[in-house]
Amino acid sequence: MATATANPPRYETYVSAIQGQPLPLAYIDMDLLDANAQALCQRAGPYPLRLATKSLRCVSLLRYVLKRYPGFRGLMTYSAAEAALLAEAGFNDLLIAYPTMEPRDIKACLPSIQTGKRIIFMVDHPDQLRLLQKHAEAGVTTISVCVDLDLSTHFPLLHFGVFRSPLRQPKDLVPLLDTLRQCHLLQLEGLMGYEGQIAGVPDHLPHSKIYSLFVRFLKKRSAKEAFARRVETVEFLRKAGFPLSFVNGGGTGSVDVTRRDPSVTEITVGSGLYSPTLFDHFRDFKYAPAAGFVLPVVRQARPHIYACSGGGYIASGPIHVDKQPQPFMPGGLTLFKILGAGEVQTSLRAPEELQLGQPIFFRHAKAGELLERFNEVHLLRGGKVEQVVKTYRGEGWCFF
Ligand SMILES: Cc1ncc(COP(=O)(O)O)c(C=O)c1O
């Protein structure tokens, strides 16, 4: 199992680190983030890692990871407007992972493309190509594109994966390539196939052993089926006169599986750096819980029942208790099933006595989404606050 090696966080150390800081606050333990970055680079071996911005949502941290870890190269952004802002902020090699039909956002990218920045748009439909071609003509510039291949697997009675792109196999690409041949200012640079059902689905749940076995079985079958399609598609494109400069795959949960696909040239990761609770239960790796938030205890409603301010930071995706934040430290605290994490207050059951004003540390279910709730994030190192930096939200960046 790939493990991030770092000293496990201690409640007393964290309390002393954030002493005197106004609460609530969000934090990243940089010692743990470093351990996670090293573990990810090690797992990826010779493959460059593309950093998923949606899983960090903090310009300073994007800059930090790219500068400090040469294994990370380039960004995968989640919006064209975001890519434009990041390019203006000095970043280069930006792959926009989702298609856009918003003229304003495409236009915003043009000045950076004209000055030579590499910004690549995702496509899976001829209409997206036509819109990009129109903007390329207006901006008198070439625009690079990447094809999104859907890597979900359809088993009998079970769709395993997300419904991403309509392009599932080489022949599905024909209309797109026909249009591309007519769009003289567009250049096909890459292929992306995201095996989210392997990279993002926990497969080692402590209370669901049979279910976990079943998920691992599906993942194995799915990797075989989906990776063969990615390989075939790359070959099909080459034969059709579209040699690629990159093939992107993977996510935090699939690094060592994705690298077995001979067609892949780079792997995307982001969440593994923060390691939120949704990544706690994978059989093949364990990263350190680097990100979290701190709420103050503000009232005691009954013996052993307390409330903290804030906390209802529920993650996106299918609605389930695993999308709630979890009290992390001190140990033994639990949420109430009927209340969950609240909009203004979060109630906790505590086996030991808590003090009013006492900081309680929580972890979010997902990585970048936590920072949508905070303007700044405290970077901790060596048991101290090393720096306080702006989140995307603090920059005034909100894309969806
Ligand atoms: C296209 C794509 N690739 C890779 C990832 C993996 O990112 P992470 O490592 O944060 O799970 C994502 C996340 O949703 C994605 O959308």
The ligand as a MOL file (V3000), in Angstrom:
LIG
                    3D

  0  0  0     0  0            999 V3000
M  V30 BEGIN CTAB
M  V30 COUNTS 16 16 0 0 0
M  V30 BEGIN ATOM
M  V30 1 C -11.2530 15.0560 -15.6000 0
M  V30 2 C -10.7600 14.7720 -14.2280 0
M  V30 3 N -9.6030 14.1270 -14.0860 0
M  V30 4 C -9.1240 13.8530 -12.8710 0
M  V30 5 C -9.8050 14.1980 -11.7400 0
M  V30 6 C -9.2310 13.7370 -10.4350 0
M  V30 7 O -9.0050 14.6490 -9.4720 0
M  V30 8 P -8.7290 14.2440 -7.9760 0
M  V30 9 O -7.3420 13.7520 -7.8890 0
M  V30 10 O -8.9210 15.5260 -7.2700 0
M  V30 11 O -9.7150 13.2100 -7.5660 0
M  V30 12 C -11.0040 14.8870 -11.8410 0
M  V30 13 C -11.7700 15.2490 -10.6630 0
M  V30 14 O -12.9610 15.3260 -10.6540 0
M  V30 15 C -11.5060 15.1850 -13.1280 0
M  V30 16 O -12.6720 15.8080 -13.3130 0
M  V30 END ATOM
M  V30 BEGIN BOND
M  V30 1 1 1 2
M  V30 2 1 2 3
M  V30 3 2 2 15
M  V30 4 2 3 4
M  V30 5 1 4 5
M  V30 6 1 5 6
M  V30 7 2 5 12
M  V30 8 1 6 7
M  V30 9 1 7 8
M  V30 10 2 8 9
M  V30 11 1 8 10
M  V30 12 1 8 11
M  V30 13 1 12 13
M  V30 14 1 12 15
M  V30 15 2 13 14
M  V30 16 1 15 16
M  V30 END BOND
M  V30 END CTAB
M  END
